[in-house]
Amino acid sequence: MDKEKTELYTDYLICNQGLATATSLSAMLDGDISHDQITRHMSARLYTSKDLWVDVKPIVRQIEKEDACLIFDDTVQEKASTDENEIMC
């Protein structure tokens, strides 16, 4: 269930057009998972690049080619509800 919660939360962040909170995710799920469960799960540990590699490695190996490259883009997509500041500009 832990991986499911992580995937659920990341999918929620990707598709959300407004303020993203654990409370609103819980409400979207009709309370099936409480906002406390989501918050505890996401703050239980520090996620690293190793975690990402473990998730994507099987897919990368399936499509791996000698002349290919893997690009990670950490661009933050602008949302209508986001104001520009020193961190996000």
Backbone as a ProteinNet text record, in pm:
[ID]
protein_1_A
[PRIMARY]
MDKEKTELYTDYLICNQGLATATSLSAMLDGDISHDQITRHMSARLYTSKDLWVDVKPIVRQIEKEDACLIFDDTVQEKASTDENEIMC
[TERTIARY]
81.6	0	85.1	207.1	290.1	319.2	356.7	383.9	256.4	144.5	17.3	-12.8	14	-9.2	81.9	207	300.3	254.8	216.7	169.1	40.4	-49.1	-173.8	-145.4	-55.9	-24.1	45.2	138.1	206	109.5	20.8	-81.1	-170.2	-206.1	-287.7	-215.1	-86.9	-10.4	-0.6	14.6	26.9	-103.3	-216.1	-343.3	-412.7	-370.9	-438.1	-413	-518.3	-507.1	-513.8	-541.3	-552.3	-454	-492.3	-411	-408.4	-290	-275.8	-246.7	-337.1	-318.6	-359.7	-308	-347.5	-496.1	-546.8	-689.2	-777	-739.1	-821.1	-810.4	-694.1	-681.9	-772.3	-773.3	-860.2	-1006.9	-1044.5	-1183	-1216.2	-1120.7	-1141.8	-1165.9	-1103.3	-1117.9	-1232.4	-1318.8	-1432.3	-1389.1	-1270	-1221.3	-1170.6	-1159.8	-1109.1	-967.5	-888.3	-756.6	-758.7	-728.7	-735.8	-617.7	-635.2	-524.8	-406.6	-434.1	-325.2	-244.1	-310.3	-239	-147.5	-197.1	-118.9	1.5	-22.4	85.2	191.2	148.7	245.5	325.7	258.7	327.6	434.2	398.7	492.2	605.1	584.6	690.6	767.5	734.6	797.7	944.9	982.4	1121.4	1157.5	1286	1336.6	1351.2	1284.5	1294.5	1417	1489.2	1614.4	1610.9	1719.6	1730.1	1734.7	1780.1	1780.3	1636.5	1545.7	1404.9	1349.2	1383.9	1339.8	1395.7	1524.4	1587.6	1524	1493.8	1429.8	1296.4	1223.6	1094	1106.8	1201.9	1208.9	1302	1388.1	1487.5	1425.1	1319.7	1262	1214.2	1157	1110	1228.9	1330.7	1450.1	1515.8	1526.4	1590.6	1512.5	1380	1298.5	1323.8	1345.9	1360.1	1504.1	1595.7	1736.2	1793.2	1866.7	1935.8	2074	2164	2302.4	2313.4	2228.4	2239.7	2134.4	2079.3	1974.3	2029.9	1952	1988.5	1862.7	1881.9	1771.9	1781.9	1673.8	1673.5	1571.1	1614.5	1524	1502.6	1380.1	1346.1	1278.3	1339.8	1281.9	1208.1	1158	1083.1	953.5	922.5	795.8	696.6	587.8	486.2	404	383.2	306.5	159.7	101.8	-41.1	-106	-231.7	-303.1	-300.5	-295.3	-298.9	-160.5	-53.3	82	128.6	176.9	234.4	386.2	444.9	590.8	653.9	766.4	842.2	989.8	1072.6	1216.1	1248.3	1169.1	1194	1133.3	1012.2	941.4	925.9	1000.3	991.5	1007.7
-120.8	0	126	120.9	239.9	294.2	206.4	251.8	306.1	245	292.7	434	461.4	595	697.1	660.4	751.5	781.3	678.7	697.6	779.6	752.8	826.8	974.3	1004.4	1142.2	1213	1146.8	1210.8	1233.2	1138.5	1158.2	1277.5	1288.2	1400.8	1533.3	1538.8	1662.1	1699.3	1600.2	1625.7	1681.2	1626.4	1665.4	1781.2	1817.4	1921.8	2058.8	2137.5	2272.2	2381.3	2345.9	2445.5	2416.8	2453.6	2429.8	2279.8	2222.2	2078.1	2053.5	1985	1952.3	1807.7	1752.6	1617.2	1613.9	1723	1730.8	1725.5	1799.6	1796.4	1662.3	1597.8	1463.4	1366.3	1374.3	1287.6	1311.1	1436.9	1468.9	1413.1	1419.8	1366.4	1215.7	1150.5	1005.4	968.7	1065.6	1046	993.6	1033.9	996.3	854.2	781.3	643.1	638.9	741.4	758	895.2	901.1	1028.3	1117.7	1247.3	1339.4	1311.9	1262.5	1226.6	1109.1	1009.8	895.6	942.5	1031.8	1082.4	1161.1	1251.1	1333	1246.6	1150.2	1061	980.6	930.2	850.6	932.7	1052.6	1133.8	1190.9	1204.8	1259.2	1150.2	1024.5	913.2	895.6	938	921.1	1022.2	1036.5	1124.8	1044.5	1089.8	1021.4	1073.1	982.9	1017.8	975.7	1005.8	963.5	810.9	745	598	544.7	606.6	565.9	582	693.2	715.6	608.9	578	479.3	341	304	174.3	166.5	278.7	280.7	276.8	350.1	361.3	260.1	196.2	105.7	-3.1	-72.3	-176	-120.3	-1.1	60.6	100.1	158.9	200.1	79.8	-29.7	-149.1	-206.3	-193.5	-243.5	-166.3	-36.9	46.6	90.8	37.6	76.5	49.2	148.6	137.1	198.6	155.5	203.3	353.6	406.4	546.8	636.6	593.8	669.9	743.2	839.2	907.4	926.6	944.5	963.9	1105.6	1181.8	1321.6	1338.9	1399.7	1434.2	1584.8	1626.1	1767.2	1804.9	1894.5	1934.5	2067.7	2098	2220.9	2218.1	2329.6	2343.7	2408.5	2339.1	2392.1	2497.9	2609.7	2718.8	2679.3	2715.3	2695.6	2832.6	2841.5	2968.2	3022	2932.9	2974.5	3003.6	2994.2	3013.2	3155	3218.3	3352.5	3341.2	3429.8	3431.1	3484.5	3420.8	3467.6	3435.3	3451.1	3428.1	3283.6	3189.3	3048.6	3006.4	3049.7	3010.9	3133.1	3133.6	3250.3	3205.1
0	0	0	51.8	56.9	-81.8	-175.3	-311.6	-375.3	-345.2	-398.1	-348.9	-221	-166.5	-233.7	-255.4	-320.8	-462.7	-537.3	-674.5	-677.7	-584.8	-576.9	-551.5	-459.2	-426	-542.8	-608.4	-721.6	-838.2	-864.4	-968.6	-933.8	-807.8	-760.8	-783.8	-752.1	-771.3	-919.2	-1004.4	-1147.7	-1206.2	-1165.1	-1227.3	-1157.2	-1038.6	-962.6	-1024.7	-1040.6	-1097.3	-991.1	-868.2	-761.4	-649.9	-530.1	-411.9	-382.7	-377.1	-354.1	-206.4	-139	2.1	27.7	134.3	174.1	209	264.6	300	176	70.8	-50.9	-123	-114.9	-172.3	-97.9	33.4	113.2	77.6	61.8	24.5	-113.7	-206.5	-340.9	-335.7	-236.7	-220.8	-126.7	-98.5	-7.9	128.4	173.1	305.6	317.8	205.1	211.2	268.1	239.3	299.9	366	495.2	566.1	530.3	551.8	524.7	616.6	738.4	830.5	776.7	717.8	659.5	546	463.2	351	401.9	497.5	552.9	619.7	701.3	768.8	667.5	565.1	463.2	392.1	346.8	269.2	354	484.6	570.3	645.4	619.8	692.2	656.4	536.8	495.6	388.5	366.3	262.4	133.5	28.2	-99.7	-175.1	-239.3	-305.9	-452.1	-522.4	-662	-672.6	-568	-568.2	-576.4	-503.3	-509.1	-649.7	-713	-850.5	-943.5	-929.8	-1016.4	-998.7	-876.4	-850.9	-924.3	-928.5	-996.7	-1148.1	-1203.9	-1349.5	-1415.9	-1339.9	-1397.7	-1486.8	-1443.5	-1530.9	-1665.4	-1664.4	-1788.4	-1875.3	-1813	-1886.9	-1952.8	-1880.2	-1936	-2054.3	-2052.4	-2163.6	-2291.7	-2280.9	-2400.3	-2425	-2348.4	-2357.6	-2496.5	-2548.3	-2676.7	-2661.6	-2743.3	-2737.6	-2763.4	-2852.5	-2891.9	-2824.8	-2714.1	-2646.2	-2524	-2475.4	-2351.5	-2267.6	-2139	-2045	-1991.4	-2003.3	-1960.7	-1848.7	-1738.2	-1628.7	-1631.8	-1635.8	-1641	-1510.7	-1434.2	-1306.3	-1316.5	-1435.4	-1457.1	-1376.8	-1314.3	-1243.4	-1338.1	-1365.3	-1455.6	-1383.1	-1449.4	-1390.5	-1378.5	-1265.2	-1243.7	-1226.5	-1258	-1246.4	-1103.3	-1005.6	-865	-806.6	-887.7	-837.8	-861	-753.6	-765.1	-775.5	-852.8	-867.7	-739.7	-698.5	-582.7	-604.8	-501.3	-517.5	-556.4	-509.4	-536	-668.7	-693.2	-815.2	-904	-1015.9	-1105.2	-1249.8
[MASK]
+++++++++++++++++++++++++++++++++++++++++++++++++++++++++++++++++++++++++++++++++++++++++

